[in-house]
């Protein structure tokens, strides 16, 4: 897929004509970055209006071997050129569906509490493709309350991990716990399609060894309701125990 076509599709998804204010966010991010240790995760402030990175954390070079100045000067088009060619159209489709869902299903008041996640393969400085999981939280919106500036966290994983391209949206509830409100596997339909967003949240907490009572408190439902969901999950997946469910997750990592 040609870069020109990517640019056109991307700008259509994030089309906006407002000028965001970034100074405060960038100042705080730079202050934080100085004190953070090196890790397999880096973050950027992304600007979808002018296709630029307003700030790139020091960990980016440690994760991908790419010079921060090159990425900042060349912008998003350079970043796109390093995404695996087979993933580009699927990735754009995921972004487009997430934006449609946001504008249609997430209220203006809730959009600051939303978080979006998707993944793709990316070519590092050694010309090896690695898996990147990107999580973006909006910082600024245009006059139509469309997210245009984001704080994006990138986690880099080994190429040996087989990952299908998925996208999800989560929203902070009244207990400041993220709940899944959208999930789509854009690579193919899996057995997990039969699992609802609420059941996916319960699975995620079960993996952390949370009790039904704790899960219920986190999600604002009763322990009995959690137990009902647990039984439904096991029935849908035709398994008999939570232990078997954990084993299934090792085989189907996109389930949650």
Phi and psi in degrees as GROMACS dihedral restraints (atoms count N, CA, C in turn):
[ dihedral_restraints ]
;  ai    aj    ak    al  type     phi  dphi    fc
    3     4     5     6     1   -71.0    20    10
    4     5     6     7     1   147.0    20    10
    6     7     8     9     1   -58.2    20    10
    7     8     9    10     1   -35.7    20    10
    9    10    11    12     1   -62.1    20    10
   10    11    12    13     1   -41.4    20    10
   12    13    14    15     1   -67.6    20    10
   13    14    15    16     1   -37.5    20    10
   15    16    17    18     1   -62.4    20    10
   16    17    18    19     1   -46.6    20    10
   18    19    20    21     1   -58.3    20    10
   19    20    21    22     1   -44.2    20    10
   21    22    23    24     1   -63.4    20    10
   22    23    24    25     1   -46.9    20    10
   24    25    26    27     1   -64.6    20    10
   25    26    27    28     1   -42.3    20    10
   27    28    29    30     1   -64.9    20    10
   28    29    30    31     1   -44.5    20    10
   30    31    32    33     1   -68.3    20    10
   31    32    33    34     1   -29.6    20    10
   33    34    35    36     1   -66.7    20    10
   34    35    36    37     1   -40.9    20    10
   36    37    38    39     1   -63.4    20    10
   37    38    39    40     1   -44.0    20    10
   39    40    41    42     1  -106.4    20    10
   40    41    42    43     1    22.2    20    10
   42    43    44    45     1   -55.7    20    10
   43    44    45    46     1   127.7    20    10
   45    46    47    48     1  -160.2    20    10
   46    47    48    49     1   157.4    20    10
   48    49    50    51     1  -126.6    20    10
   49    50    51    52     1     9.8    20    10
   51    52    53    54     1   -90.1    20    10
   52    53    54    55     1   160.7    20    10
   54    55    56    57     1  -106.4    20    10
   55    56    57    58     1   111.2    20    10
   57    58    59    60     1   -77.5    20    10
   58    59    60    61     1   159.5    20    10
   60    61    62    63     1  -102.8    20    10
   61    62    63    64     1   126.4    20    10
   63    64    65    66     1  -118.4    20    10
   64    65    66    67     1   -15.6    20    10
   66    67    68    69     1   -55.1    20    10
   67    68    69    70     1   -47.5    20    10
   69    70    71    72     1   -62.4    20    10
   70    71    72    73     1   -45.6    20    10
   72    73    74    75     1   -63.7    20    10
   73    74    75    76     1   -45.9    20    10
   75    76    77    78     1   -63.5    20    10
   76    77    78    79     1   -41.5    20    10
   78    79    80    81     1   -58.2    20    10
   79    80    81    82     1   -45.8    20    10
   81    82    83    84     1   -68.6    20    10
   82    83    84    85     1   -38.8    20    10
   84    85    86    87     1   -64.9    20    10
   85    86    87    88     1   -42.9    20    10
   87    88    89    90     1   -62.8    20    10
   88    89    90    91     1   -41.8    20    10
   90    91    92    93     1   -59.5    20    10
   91    92    93    94     1   -42.1    20    10
   93    94    95    96     1   -69.0    20    10
   94    95    96    97     1   -42.2    20    10
   96    97    98    99     1   -60.9    20    10
   97    98    99   100     1   -33.7    20    10
   99   100   101   102     1   -58.0    20    10
  100   101   102   103     1   -34.4    20    10
  102   103   104   105     1   -97.2    20    10
  103   104   105   106     1    -9.0    20    10
  105   106   107   108     1   -79.0    20    10
  106   107   108   109     1   142.8    20    10
  108   109   110   111     1   -75.1    20    10
  109   110   111   112     1   164.1    20    10
  111   112   113   114     1   -71.8    20    10
  112   113   114   115     1   143.2    20    10
  114   115   116   117     1  -157.2    20    10
  115   116   117   118     1  -175.9    20    10
  117   118   119   120     1   -86.1    20    10
  118   119   120   121     1    13.7    20    10
  120   121   122   123     1  -126.3    20    10
  121   122   123   124     1   136.3    20    10
  123   124   125   126     1  -128.4    20    10
  124   125   126   127     1   169.4    20    10
  126   127   128   129     1  -140.6    20    10
  127   128   129   130     1   156.9    20    10
  129   130   131   132     1  -139.3    20    10
  130   131   132   133     1   157.8    20    10
  132   133   134   135     1  -100.6    20    10
  133   134   135   136     1   118.3    20    10
  135   136   137   138     1  -101.7    20    10
  136   137   138   139     1   141.5    20    10
  138   139   140   141     1  -121.1    20    10
  139   140   141   142     1   105.9    20    10
  141   142   143   144     1   -79.3    20    10
  142   143   144   145     1    -9.2    20    10
  144   145   146   147     1   -76.5    20    10
  145   146   147   148     1   -49.2    20    10
  147   148   149   150     1  -108.0    20    10
  148   149   150   151     1    13.8    20    10
  150   151   152   153     1    57.6    20    10
  151   152   153   154     1    45.8    20    10
  153   154   155   156     1  -126.9    20    10
  154   155   156   157     1   165.8    20    10
  156   157   158   159     1  -106.6    20    10
  157   158   159   160     1   114.5    20    10
  159   160   161   162     1   -76.3    20    10
  160   161   162   163     1   -26.9    20    10
  162   163   164   165     1  -154.1    20    10
  163   164   165   166     1   143.6    20    10
  165   166   167   168     1  -131.2    20    10
  166   167   168   169     1   126.3    20    10
  168   169   170   171     1   -71.7    20    10
  169   170   171   172     1   160.4    20    10
  171   172   173   174     1   -64.0    20    10
  172   173   174   175     1   -22.3    20    10
  174   175   176   177     1   -71.8    20    10
  175   176   177   178     1   -15.1    20    10
  177   178   179   180     1   -58.4    20    10
  178   179   180   181     1   -45.9    20    10
  180   181   182   183     1   -65.2    20    10
  181   182   183   184     1   -38.0    20    10
  183   184   185   186     1   -64.8    20    10
  184   185   186   187     1   -33.1    20    10
  186   187   188   189     1   -81.6    20    10
  187   188   189   190     1   -40.6    20    10
  189   190   191   192     1  -119.2    20    10
  190   191   192   193     1   -11.7    20    10
  192   193   194   195     1    77.8    20    10
  193   194   195   196     1     3.1    20    10
  195   196   197   198     1   -91.5    20    10
  196   197   198   199     1   138.6    20    10
  198   199   200   201     1   -70.1    20    10
  199   200   201   202     1   132.2    20    10
  201   202   203   204     1   -57.4    20    10
  202   203   204   205     1   -39.3    20    10
  204   205   206   207     1   -65.2    20    10
  205   206   207   208     1   -35.8    20    10
  207   208   209   210     1   -63.8    20    10
  208   209   210   211     1   -45.5    20    10
  210   211   212   213     1   -65.6    20    10
  211   212   213   214     1   -40.6    20    10
  213   214   215   216     1   -69.4    20    10
  214   215   216   217     1   -39.6    20    10
  216   217   218   219     1   -75.0    20    10
  217   218   219   220     1   -32.9    20    10
  219   220   221   222     1   -93.1    20    10
  220   221   222   223     1   -18.9    20    10
  222   223   224   225     1    73.8    20    10
  223   224   225   226     1  -161.1    20    10
  225   226   227   228     1   -66.8    20    10
  226   227   228   229     1   -31.7    20    10
  228   229   230   231     1   -63.1    20    10
  229   230   231   232     1   -36.0    20    10
  231   232   233   234     1   -67.3    20    10
  232   233   234   235     1   -40.7    20    10
  234   235   236   237     1   -60.9    20    10
  235   236   237   238     1   -45.8    20    10
  237   238   239   240     1   -60.1    20    10
  238   239   240   241     1   -36.7    20    10
  240   241   242   243     1   -63.3    20    10
  241   242   243   244     1   -16.1    20    10
  243   244   245   246     1  -102.1    20    10
  244   245   246   247     1    -2.8    20    10
  246   247   248   249     1   -75.8    20    10
  247   248   249   250     1   142.2    20    10
  249   250   251   252     1   -55.1    20    10
  250   251   252   253     1   131.2    20    10
  252   253   254   255     1   -55.7    20    10
  253   254   255   256     1   -33.4    20    10
  255   256   257   258     1   -72.4    20    10
  256   257   258   259     1   -15.5    20    10
  258   259   260   261     1   -98.4    20    10
  259   260   261   262     1   -13.7    20    10
  261   262   263   264     1   -61.3    20    10
  262   263   264   265     1   -52.1    20    10
  264   265   266   267     1   -66.9    20    10
  265   266   267   268     1   -37.5    20    10
  267   268   269   270     1   -65.1    20    10
  268   269   270   271     1   -42.0    20    10
  270   271   272   273     1   -62.4    20    10
  271   272   273   274     1   -44.3    20    10
  273   274   275   276     1   -63.8    20    10
  274   275   276   277     1   -38.5    20    10
  276   277   278   279     1   -62.5    20    10
  277   278   279   280     1   -41.0    20    10
  279   280   281   282     1   -62.3    20    10
  280   281   282   283     1   -45.0    20    10
  282   283   284   285     1   -61.7    20    10
  283   284   285   286     1   -42.5    20    10
  285   286   287   288     1   -63.9    20    10
  286   287   288   289     1   -42.9    20    10
  288   289   290   291     1   -68.3    20    10
  289   290   291   292     1   -36.4    20    10
  291   292   293   294     1   -64.5    20    10
  292   293   294   295     1   -40.8    20    10
  294   295   296   297     1   -66.5    20    10
  295   296   297   298     1   -43.2    20    10
  297   298   299   300     1   -59.1    20    10
  298   299   300   301     1   -43.9    20    10
  300   301   302   303     1   -62.8    20    10
  301   302   303   304     1   -42.7    20    10
  303   304   305   306     1   -60.1    20    10
  304   305   306   307     1   -50.1    20    10
  306   307   308   309     1   -68.9    20    10
  307   308   309   310     1   -28.0    20    10
  309   310   311   312     1   -93.3    20    10
  310   311   312   313     1   -37.7    20    10
  312   313   314   315     1  -110.8    20    10
  313   314   315   316     1   -20.2    20    10
  315   316   317   318     1  -103.5    20    10
  316   317   318   319     1   123.2    20    10
  318   319   320   321     1   -64.3    20    10
  319   320   321   322     1   156.2    20    10
  321   322   323   324     1   -56.9    20    10
  322   323   324   325     1   -39.8    20    10
  324   325   326   327     1   -65.8    20    10
  325   326   327   328     1   -28.1    20    10
  327   328   329   330     1   -92.5    20    10
  328   329   330   331     1   -10.3    20    10
  330   331   332   333     1   -65.8    20    10
  331   332   333   334     1   -26.5    20    10
  333   334   335   336     1   -71.9    20    10
  334   335   336   337     1   -14.7    20    10
  336   337   338   339     1  -100.5    20    10
  337   338   339   340     1     8.5    20    10
  339   340   341   342     1   -94.7    20    10
  340   341   342   343     1   155.0    20    10
  342   343   344   345     1  -142.5    20    10
  343   344   345   346     1   139.1    20    10
  345   346   347   348     1  -122.7    20    10
  346   347   348   349     1   141.4    20    10
  348   349   350   351     1  -134.4    20    10
  349   350   351   352     1   137.2    20    10
  351   352   353   354     1  -152.4    20    10
  352   353   354   355     1   173.3    20    10
  354   355   356   357     1  -143.8    20    10
  355   356   357   358     1   162.9    20    10
  357   358   359   360     1  -167.4    20    10
  358   359   360   361     1   170.2    20    10
  360   361   362   363     1   -96.8    20    10
  361   362   363   364     1   141.5    20    10
  363   364   365   366     1  -135.5    20    10
  364   365   366   367     1   138.1    20    10
  366   367   368   369     1   -86.8    20    10
  367   368   369   370     1   118.2    20    10
  369   370   371   372     1   -82.5    20    10
  370   371   372   373     1  -174.7    20    10
  372   373   374   375     1   -66.4    20    10
  373   374   375   376     1   -20.0    20    10
  375   376   377   378     1   -93.0    20    10
  376   377   378   379     1    11.1    20    10
  378   379   380   381     1    63.5    20    10
  379   380   381   382     1    28.2    20    10
  381   382   383   384     1  -104.6    20    10
  382   383   384   385     1   138.4    20    10
  384   385   386   387     1   -84.5    20    10
  385   386   387   388     1   127.2    20    10
  387   388   389   390     1  -117.4    20    10
  388   389   390   391     1   161.2    20    10
  390   391   392   393     1   -85.1    20    10
  391   392   393   394     1   133.9    20    10
  393   394   395   396     1  -121.9    20    10
  394   395   396   397     1   126.7    20    10
  396   397   398   399     1  -106.0    20    10
  397   398   399   400     1   119.5    20    10
  399   400   401   402     1  -107.5    20    10
  400   401   402   403     1   128.5    20    10
  402   403   404   405     1  -119.7    20    10
  403   404   405   406     1   122.3    20    10
  405   406   407   408     1  -121.9    20    10
  406   407   408   409     1   132.3    20    10
  408   409   410   411     1  -117.0    20    10
  409   410   411   412     1   127.2    20    10
  411   412   413   414     1   -64.4    20    10
  412   413   414   415     1   141.3    20    10
  414   415   416   417     1  -111.9    20    10
  415   416   417   418     1   -37.2    20    10
  417   418   419   420     1  -134.6    20    10
  418   419   420   421     1   149.4    20    10
  420   421   422   423     1  -127.3    20    10
  421   422   423   424     1   155.5    20    10
  423   424   425   426     1   -84.5    20    10
  424   425   426   427     1  -173.6    20    10
  426   427   428   429     1   -67.6    20    10
  427   428   429   430     1   -17.5    20    10
  429   430   431   432     1   -96.6    20    10
  430   431   432   433     1    12.0    20    10
  432   433   434   435     1    60.9    20    10
  433   434   435   436     1    37.5    20    10
  435   436   437   438     1   -97.8    20    10
  436   437   438   439     1   128.7    20    10
  438   439   440   441     1   -66.0    20    10
  439   440   441   442     1   129.1    20    10
  441   442   443   444     1  -128.6    20    10
  442   443   444   445     1   -22.2    20    10
  444   445   446   447     1  -119.8    20    10
  445   446   447   448     1   131.7    20    10
  447   448   449   450     1  -135.5    20    10
  448   449   450   451     1   152.2    20    10
  450   451   452   453     1   -97.6    20    10
  451   452   453   454     1   110.4    20    10
  453   454   455   456     1  -108.6    20    10
  454   455   456   457     1   125.8    20    10
  456   457   458   459     1  -104.4    20    10
  457   458   459   460     1   133.8    20    10
  459   460   461   462     1  -119.6    20    10
  460   461   462   463     1   122.2    20    10
  462   463   464   465     1  -106.6    20    10
  463   464   465   466     1   126.7    20    10
  465   466   467   468     1  -102.3    20    10
  466   467   468   469     1   126.3    20    10
  468   469   470   471     1  -122.1    20    10
  469   470   471   472     1   160.5    20    10
  471   472   473   474     1   -60.3    20    10
  472   473   474   475     1   147.7    20    10
  474   475   476   477     1   -67.4    20    10
  475   476   477   478     1   -17.3    20    10
  477   478   479   480     1   -73.3    20    10
  478   479   480   481     1   -13.6    20    10
  480   481   482   483     1   -85.7    20    10
  481   482   483   484     1   120.7    20    10
  483   484   485   486     1   -83.5    20    10
  484   485   486   487     1   120.6    20    10
  486   487   488   489     1  -128.2    20    10
  487   488   489   490     1   136.2    20    10
  489   490   491   492     1   -91.3    20    10
  490   491   492   493     1   152.1    20    10
  492   493   494   495     1   -78.7    20    10
  493   494   495   496     1   117.7    20    10
  495   496   497   498     1  -127.9    20    10
  496   497   498   499     1   159.0    20    10
  498   499   500   501     1  -138.9    20    10
  499   500   501   502     1   143.8    20    10
  501   502   503   504     1  -144.8    20    10
  502   503   504   505     1   158.0    20    10
  504   505   506   507     1  -128.3    20    10
  505   506   507   508     1   135.5    20    10
  507   508   509   510     1  -124.7    20    10
  508   509   510   511     1   154.5    20    10
  510   511   512   513     1  -134.5    20    10
  511   512   513   514     1   134.5    20    10
  513   514   515   516     1   -69.5    20    10
  514   515   516   517     1   128.5    20    10
  516   517   518   519     1   -90.5    20    10
  517   518   519   520     1  -170.5    20    10
  519   520   521   522     1   -64.7    20    10
  520   521   522   523     1   -21.8    20    10
  522   523   524   525     1   -93.8    20    10
  523   524   525   526     1    11.0    20    10
  525   526   527   528     1    56.8    20    10
  526   527   528   529     1    39.6    20    10
  528   529   530   531     1  -113.7    20    10
  529   530   531   532     1   133.3    20    10
  531   532   533   534     1   -73.4    20    10
  532   533   534   535     1   133.6    20    10
  534   535   536   537     1  -119.4    20    10
  535   536   537   538     1   138.7    20    10
  537   538   539   540     1   -73.6    20    10
  538   539   540   541     1   125.3    20    10
  540   541   542   543     1  -115.7    20    10
  541   542   543   544     1    -8.7    20    10
  543   544   545   546     1  -154.7    20    10
  544   545   546   547     1   137.3    20    10
  546   547   548   549     1  -150.4    20    10
  547   548   549   550     1   135.6    20    10
  549   550   551   552     1  -148.5    20    10
  550   551   552   553     1   128.4    20    10
  552   553   554   555     1   -92.0    20    10
  553   554   555   556     1   107.9    20    10
  555   556   557   558     1   -86.3    20    10
  556   557   558   559     1    -8.6    20    10
  558   559   560   561     1   -82.8    20    10
  559   560   561   562     1   -44.1    20    10
  561   562   563   564     1  -168.8    20    10
  562   563   564   565     1   166.2    20    10
  564   565   566   567     1   -85.9    20    10
  565   566   567   568     1   128.0    20    10
  567   568   569   570     1  -108.9    20    10
  568   569   570   571     1   172.2    20    10
  570   571   572   573     1   -55.7    20    10
  571   572   573   574     1   -28.7    20    10
  573   574   575   576     1   -67.7    20    10
  574   575   576   577     1    -9.0    20    10
  576   577   578   579     1   -60.6    20    10
  577   578   579   580     1   -24.4    20    10
  579   580   581   582     1   -78.9    20    10
  580   581   582   583     1    -8.6    20    10
  582   583   584   585     1   -88.1    20    10
  583   584   585   586     1   128.6    20    10
  585   586   587   588     1   -76.8    20    10
  586   587   588   589     1   167.1    20    10
  588   589   590   591     1   -61.9    20    10
  589   590   591   592     1   -40.1    20    10
  591   592   593   594     1   -62.8    20    10
  592   593   594   595     1   -42.5    20    10
  594   595   596   597     1   -66.5    20    10
  595   596   597   598     1   -34.6    20    10
  597   598   599   600     1   -65.1    20    10
  598   599   600   601     1   -39.2    20    10
  600   601   602   603     1   -63.6    20    10
  601   602   603   604     1   -40.4    20    10
  603   604   605   606     1   -66.3    20    10
  604   605   606   607     1   -41.2    20    10
  606   607   608   609     1   -59.4    20    10
  607   608   609   610     1   -45.1    20    10
  609   610   611   612     1   -57.9    20    10
  610   611   612   613     1   -38.5    20    10
  612   613   614   615     1   -79.9    20    10
  613   614   615   616     1   -30.3    20    10
  615   616   617   618     1   -63.2    20    10
  616   617   618   619     1   -37.6    20    10
  618   619   620   621     1   -62.5    20    10
  619   620   621   622     1   -26.8    20    10
  621   622   623   624     1   -86.1    20    10
  622   623   624   625     1     8.4    20    10
  624   625   626   627     1    67.0    20    10
  625   626   627   628     1    27.7    20    10
  627   628   629   630     1   -75.9    20    10
  628   629   630   631     1   144.7    20    10
  630   631   632   633     1   -77.7    20    10
  631   632   633   634     1   165.5    20    10
  633   634   635   636     1   -60.3    20    10
  634   635   636   637     1   -36.8    20    10
  636   637   638   639     1   -64.2    20    10
  637   638   639   640     1   -45.2    20    10
  639   640   641   642     1   -66.6    20    10
  640   641   642   643     1   -41.4    20    10
  642   643   644   645     1   -62.0    20    10
  643   644   645   646     1   -44.9    20    10
  645   646   647   648     1   -59.6    20    10
  646   647   648   649     1   -41.4    20    10
  648   649   650   651     1   -65.4    20    10
  649   650   651   652     1   -39.5    20    10
  651   652   653   654     1   -66.5    20    10
  652   653   654   655     1   -36.9    20    10
  654   655   656   657     1  -100.0    20    10
  655   656   657   658     1    -0.2    20    10
  657   658   659   660     1    73.7    20    10
  658   659   660   661     1    31.2    20    10
  660   661   662   663     1  -130.3    20    10
  661   662   663   664     1   170.7    20    10
  663   664   665   666     1   -81.5    20    10
  664   665   666   667     1   160.8    20    10
  666   667   668   669     1   -63.4    20    10
  667   668   669   670     1   -35.0    20    10
  669   670   671   672     1   -64.1    20    10
  670   671   672   673     1   -38.4    20    10
  672   673   674   675     1   -65.3    20    10
  673   674   675   676     1   -39.5    20    10
  675   676   677   678     1   -60.4    20    10
  676   677   678   679     1   -45.0    20    10
  678   679   680   681     1   -62.1    20    10
  679   680   681   682     1   -36.9    20    10
  681   682   683   684     1   -64.1    20    10
  682   683   684   685     1   -43.5    20    10
  684   685   686   687     1   -61.8    20    10
  685   686   687   688     1   -41.1    20    10
  687   688   689   690     1   -60.4    20    10
  688   689   690   691     1   -43.4    20    10
  690   691   692   693     1   -64.8    20    10
  691   692   693   694     1   -40.2    20    10
  693   694   695   696     1   -65.3    20    10
  694   695   696   697     1   -38.1    20    10
  696   697   698   699     1   -61.9    20    10
  697   698   699   700     1   -48.5    20    10
  699   700   701   702     1   -62.7    20    10
  700   701   702   703     1   -39.3    20    10
  702   703   704   705     1   -66.0    20    10
  703   704   705   706     1   -45.6    20    10
  705   706   707   708     1   -61.6    20    10
  706   707   708   709     1   -37.9    20    10
  708   709   710   711     1   -91.6    20    10
  709   710   711   712     1    -0.1    20    10
  711   712   713   714     1    56.7    20    10
  712   713   714   715     1    45.8    20    10
  714   715   716   717     1  -126.0    20    10
  715   716   717   718     1   166.8    20    10
  717   718   719   720     1  -110.7    20    10
  718   719   720   721     1   -10.4    20    10
  720   721   722   723     1  -153.6    20    10
  721   722   723   724     1   162.9    20    10
  723   724   725   726     1   -64.9    20    10
  724   725   726   727     1   -34.7    20    10
  726   727   728   729     1   -60.8    20    10
  727   728   729   730     1   -39.8    20    10
  729   730   731   732     1   -67.9    20    10
  730   731   732   733     1   -34.4    20    10
  732   733   734   735     1   -61.4    20    10
  733   734   735   736     1   -43.9    20    10
  735   736   737   738     1   -61.3    20    10
  736   737   738   739     1   -40.3    20    10
  738   739   740   741     1   -62.3    20    10
  739   740   741   742     1   -38.3    20    10
  741   742   743   744     1   -65.1    20    10
  742   743   744   745     1   -36.9    20    10
  744   745   746   747     1   -62.1    20    10
  745   746   747   748     1   -32.8    20    10
  747   748   749   750     1   -66.6    20    10
  748   749   750   751     1   -26.6    20    10
  750   751   752   753     1   -89.7    20    10
  751   752   753   754     1   -29.7    20    10
  753   754   755   756     1  -126.2    20    10
  754   755   756   757     1    82.7    20    10
  756   757   758   759     1   -68.5    20    10
  757   758   759   760     1   -15.8    20    10
  759   760   761   762     1   -87.8    20    10
  760   761   762   763     1     4.3    20    10
  762   763   764   765     1   -61.1    20    10
  763   764   765   766     1   -38.1    20    10
